[in-house]
Amino acid sequence: MCSIRSTLCILCFCCWSGIAAQQDFTTYFQPQIALNYKVSTGYSHNFSIGQRNYVYDESDLQFKTRQIDLVHFSKLKIQDNQSLALGIQYRIRENFEPGNGNELRLTQQYNITSKPRVARLGHRVRSEQRITSALTIHRFRYRFAVDFPLNGEQLDIGEAYVVTSTESLLSVANGQGPEFDQRITGNIGWLLREKTKMQFGLEYRAENYGQRTQKILFLNANLVLSL
């Protein structure tokens, strides 16, 4: 466990040192609480609330709330390893940054997983409509994820696991050119109880790359509860 923590500290320091020296760089701290509720064998709900806070913006260290996200997903299993989901999200931003409007987001999702050995592989495809008073942005996303326990072949209570992913995004809107984003994420989590998980990790985003790329680092903390 000590070696894992030491490795994570070294990775965090390397990411911060290498990225923070660049221009157009922002760091956020983003805590989130999620609740998974199983309605029936193949149907479930997910509710979450998250807060995004500035930690570093361009050349200034600060701690200031940027937005709050309220999210709901309904997921339907169509096979043992495949599912469809619909999501709705409301982003509250105007209260914290006047002049930046709130956002309603609708999401359609397809997910498929496989587990050839210990690791589980996941492919996720999403389409989204980001609706504000000024504009509607259509976004298309593909994510590949890998997760696995750090001890043995099965995750037991008190043990740790790793989740890594890479995601590509395309955003299009009327009167605007296409925008391409890339995200790389690494998280370490613990199964605290049978239905309680805690995760910490980093996410690096390169937004609008190919033009003026905005580099963003997220410090994530997630508590996941299941009923």
Summary of the structure (lengths in Angstrom):
residues: 227
radius of gyration: 18.3
end to end distance: 28.6
largest distance: 52.6
contacts: 655
relative contact order: 0.16
helix: 8%
strand: 69%
